[in-house]
């Protein structure tokens, strides 16, 4: 069934009133089972689950079996106890990414910025827009700080090209074709840069910009697809060119950024692939 025809059906359904979700329906009862687990009670046997939920034994076993098959619960035959399964983390990761990625990432971003005497930024992309949502900057770095929520150039920055490479192929190609139609010379330049960006992402895990936006600024960037299909995060590290030793950008700064991003992604349950666009 197509999405467009499915939405009106949902809209005609009666709204669930507060409190009804946990007292009626298989979905509500399944949520009751999952909500019985807490940090204080990470494992429960069937008797404890019946006491916590008020569900009769046949219903409890039927629903818990379904939750186990869905990867949301795990049953240990040796102990006879249930516990939450990794599938719950996958369900929660889009929300966790949106709420906590800035707080989780900032300490690592600041440490890297201080080490390379530059800026480390985080962008969030949706559709044709990529905007700054967090920035860490070394005290010694005199580069202008971009305003939060300001737009990032998709063609002239490492972050922008990393984002284009991470988009579904048809969306990235649509942007390039529009650029070719509006500005053929710059569009042809972008085609070459995107080919380099995809190769760099596949081989190194990051893409590079050397003076493309500002002559004295070099940058590397790593895209991260969230588990929500319409959102892509991009981490970038920008360093004044006069602060860099020869090949330091690709041999030190880029790999350090990749390591940082993979660590953050692992903490949030977001896989960081070595290549994009597939």
C-alpha positions as CSV (number, residue, x, y, z in Angstrom):
1,X,0.0,0.0,0.0
2,X,1.4,3.4,-0.9
3,X,2.2,6.0,1.7
4,X,-0.2,8.5,0.2
5,X,-3.2,6.2,0.5
6,X,-2.1,5.0,4.0
7,X,-2.1,8.3,5.7
8,X,-5.9,9.1,5.4
9,X,-6.7,5.6,6.8
10,X,-4.6,6.5,9.9
11,X,-6.3,9.8,10.2
12,X,-9.7,8.2,10.3
13,X,-8.8,6.0,13.2
14,X,-10.0,7.2,16.7
15,X,-7.2,8.8,18.7
16,X,-5.8,7.0,21.6
17,X,-6.6,8.7,24.8
18,X,-4.1,9.2,27.6
19,X,-3.7,6.0,29.6
20,X,-5.5,3.7,27.1
21,X,-2.3,2.6,25.4
22,X,-1.0,0.7,28.4
23,X,-4.3,-1.0,29.3
24,X,-5.7,-2.3,26.0
25,X,-4.6,-3.8,22.8
26,X,-1.6,-6.0,22.0
27,X,0.6,-3.0,21.3
28,X,-0.2,-1.5,24.7
29,X,0.3,-4.7,26.5
30,X,3.6,-5.3,24.7
31,X,4.8,-1.8,25.8
32,X,3.8,-2.7,29.3
33,X,6.1,-5.6,29.2
34,X,9.0,-3.5,27.9
35,X,8.3,-0.7,30.5
36,X,8.6,-3.2,33.3
37,X,12.4,-3.3,32.8
38,X,14.4,-0.5,34.5
39,X,18.0,0.1,35.4
40,X,17.1,-1.3,38.9
41,X,15.4,-4.4,37.3
42,X,17.2,-5.2,34.1
43,X,16.2,-8.9,34.2
44,X,12.8,-10.3,35.1
45,X,11.3,-13.8,35.2
46,X,7.8,-14.6,34.1
47,X,6.3,-14.3,37.6
48,X,7.9,-10.9,38.1
49,X,6.6,-9.7,34.7
50,X,3.1,-10.9,35.5
51,X,3.2,-9.0,38.9
52,X,4.6,-5.8,37.2
53,X,2.1,-5.8,34.3
54,X,-1.0,-7.6,35.6
55,X,-1.1,-9.8,32.5
56,X,-2.2,-13.4,32.7
57,X,0.4,-16.1,32.0
58,X,-0.9,-17.1,28.5
59,X,-1.0,-13.5,27.3
60,X,2.4,-12.7,28.8
61,X,4.1,-15.7,27.1
62,X,2.4,-15.0,23.8
63,X,3.5,-11.4,23.7
64,X,7.0,-12.0,25.2
65,X,7.5,-14.6,22.4
66,X,6.6,-12.0,19.8
67,X,8.9,-9.5,21.4
68,X,11.8,-12.0,21.4
69,X,11.2,-12.8,17.7
70,X,11.3,-9.0,17.0
71,X,14.6,-8.7,18.7
72,X,13.3,-6.5,21.5
73,X,13.5,-9.0,24.3
74,X,15.9,-11.9,25.0
75,X,15.1,-15.0,27.1
76,X,17.9,-16.8,28.9
77,X,16.9,-20.5,29.2
78,X,19.5,-21.1,31.9
79,X,18.2,-18.5,34.3
80,X,14.6,-18.4,33.1
81,X,14.7,-14.6,32.9
82,X,13.9,-12.0,30.3
83,X,16.0,-9.0,29.5
84,X,15.9,-6.2,26.9
85,X,17.6,-7.0,23.6
86,X,19.7,-4.8,21.3
87,X,16.7,-4.2,19.0
88,X,15.5,-1.7,21.5
89,X,18.6,0.3,21.1
90,X,18.2,0.4,17.4
91,X,14.6,1.7,17.8
92,X,15.8,4.4,20.2
93,X,18.9,5.5,18.3
94,X,17.3,8.1,16.0
95,X,15.8,9.9,19.0
96,X,19.0,9.6,21.0
97,X,21.0,10.9,18.0
98,X,18.8,14.0,17.7
99,X,18.7,14.8,21.4
100,X,22.2,13.9,22.6
101,X,24.6,14.1,19.7
102,X,25.7,17.6,20.5
103,X,26.3,16.9,24.1
104,X,28.0,13.6,23.5
105,X,30.2,14.9,20.7
106,X,31.3,18.3,22.1
107,X,34.1,17.1,24.4
108,X,35.8,15.1,21.7
109,X,35.3,17.9,19.2
110,X,37.0,20.4,21.5
111,X,39.9,18.0,22.2
112,X,40.5,17.6,18.5
113,X,40.2,21.3,17.8
114,X,42.7,22.1,20.5
115,X,45.1,19.5,19.2
116,X,45.1,20.7,15.6
117,X,44.7,24.4,16.5
118,X,41.5,24.7,14.4
119,X,37.8,24.3,14.4
120,X,35.7,21.1,14.6
121,X,32.1,21.5,13.6
122,X,29.0,19.4,13.3
123,X,26.4,19.9,10.6
124,X,22.9,18.5,10.2
125,X,21.5,17.9,6.7
126,X,18.0,17.4,5.6
127,X,17.1,17.6,1.9
128,X,18.9,20.4,0.2
129,X,20.0,22.1,3.4
130,X,23.1,21.5,5.6
131,X,23.4,23.8,8.7
132,X,25.8,24.2,11.6
133,X,24.5,22.8,14.9
134,X,27.7,22.7,17.0
135,X,31.2,24.1,16.9
136,X,34.4,23.7,18.9
137,X,37.3,26.0,18.4
138,X,40.8,26.2,19.8
139,X,41.8,29.3,21.6
140,X,44.7,29.9,19.2
141,X,42.4,29.7,16.2
142,X,41.4,33.1,14.9
143,X,39.1,31.8,12.2
144,X,35.7,33.4,12.1
145,X,33.1,31.4,14.0
146,X,30.0,30.6,11.9
147,X,26.6,31.3,13.4
148,X,24.7,28.3,14.6
149,X,22.0,27.3,12.1
150,X,23.8,29.1,9.3
151,X,23.9,27.3,6.0
152,X,27.0,25.4,4.8
153,X,28.0,25.6,1.1
154,X,27.3,22.2,-0.5
155,X,29.8,22.7,-3.3
156,X,32.8,24.6,-1.9
157,X,33.3,22.9,1.5
158,X,34.5,19.5,2.5
159,X,31.4,19.2,4.7
160,X,29.1,20.1,1.8
161,X,30.6,17.5,-0.5
162,X,30.6,14.9,2.2
163,X,26.9,15.5,2.6
164,X,26.2,15.3,-1.1
165,X,28.1,12.0,-1.3
166,X,26.1,10.6,1.6
167,X,22.7,11.5,0.1
168,X,20.8,8.9,-1.9
169,X,22.4,9.0,-5.4
170,X,19.4,10.5,-7.1
171,X,19.3,13.4,-4.7
172,X,23.0,14.1,-4.9
173,X,22.9,13.9,-8.7
174,X,19.9,16.2,-8.9
175,X,21.9,18.9,-7.0
176,X,24.9,18.5,-9.4
177,X,22.6,18.7,-12.5
178,X,21.0,21.9,-11.2
179,X,24.4,23.4,-10.7
180,X,25.5,22.4,-14.2
181,X,22.3,24.0,-15.6
182,X,22.7,27.2,-13.7
183,X,26.5,27.6,-13.8
184,X,28.1,25.2,-16.3
185,X,31.7,26.1,-15.3
186,X,31.2,25.7,-11.6
187,X,29.1,22.6,-12.2
188,X,31.9,21.0,-14.2
189,X,34.3,21.9,-11.3
190,X,31.9,20.3,-8.8
191,X,31.6,17.1,-10.9
192,X,35.4,16.7,-10.5
193,X,35.4,17.5,-6.8
194,X,32.6,15.0,-6.1
195,X,34.5,12.3,-7.9
196,X,37.5,13.1,-5.6
197,X,35.2,13.2,-2.6
198,X,33.7,9.8,-3.2
199,X,37.1,8.3,-3.9
200,X,38.5,9.8,-0.7
201,X,35.6,8.6,1.4
202,X,36.0,5.1,0.0
203,X,39.8,5.0,0.5
204,X,40.3,7.2,3.5
205,X,37.0,7.6,5.3
206,X,37.0,11.4,4.9
207,X,37.0,14.0,2.1
208,X,39.1,17.0,1.7
209,X,38.9,20.7,0.8
210,X,42.0,22.8,0.3
211,X,41.2,26.5,0.0
212,X,38.0,26.0,-2.0
213,X,35.9,28.4,0.1
214,X,38.7,30.5,1.7
215,X,42.2,30.3,0.4
216,X,43.8,30.0,3.8
217,X,41.5,27.3,5.2
218,X,41.9,23.6,4.6
219,X,39.3,21.1,5.9
220,X,38.4,17.4,6.1
221,X,34.9,16.0,6.7
222,X,33.1,12.7,7.5
223,X,29.4,12.1,6.9
224,X,27.3,10.0,9.2
225,X,23.9,8.7,8.3
226,X,21.5,8.6,11.2
227,X,19.1,5.7,11.5
228,X,16.4,8.1,10.4
229,X,16.5,8.1,6.6
230,X,16.1,11.8,6.0
231,X,18.9,13.1,8.3
232,X,22.7,13.1,7.8
233,X,25.2,14.5,10.2
234,X,28.6,15.8,9.0
235,X,31.6,16.3,11.2
236,X,34.3,18.6,9.8
237,X,37.7,19.9,10.9
238,X,39.0,23.2,9.5
239,X,42.6,24.3,10.1
240,X,44.3,27.4,8.8
241,X,46.7,26.3,6.1
242,X,49.7,28.1,7.7
243,X,49.2,25.9,10.8
244,X,49.6,22.7,8.9
245,X,52.8,20.8,8.1
246,X,53.0,19.2,4.6
247,X,50.5,16.3,4.3
248,X,49.4,16.8,7.9
249,X,45.8,17.3,6.8
250,X,45.5,13.9,5.1
251,X,47.9,11.9,7.3
252,X,46.9,13.2,10.7
253,X,43.9,15.5,10.8
254,X,41.7,13.4,8.6
255,X,42.4,10.1,10.4
256,X,41.9,11.7,13.8
257,X,38.5,13.0,12.7
258,X,37.5,9.6,11.4
259,X,38.5,8.0,14.7
260,X,36.5,10.6,16.7
261,X,33.4,10.2,14.5
262,X,33.5,6.4,14.7
263,X,33.8,6.6,18.5
264,X,30.8,8.9,18.7
265,X,28.8,6.8,16.2
266,X,29.5,3.7,18.2
267,X,28.3,5.3,21.4
268,X,25.1,6.3,19.8
269,X,24.4,3.1,17.8
270,X,25.0,4.9,14.5
271,X,27.2,2.9,12.1
272,X,29.9,4.9,10.4
273,X,30.6,3.4,7.0
274,X,33.9,3.7,5.2
275,X,32.1,4.8,2.0
276,X,28.9,6.4,1.0
277,X,26.4,6.7,-1.8
278,X,25.4,3.1,-1.9
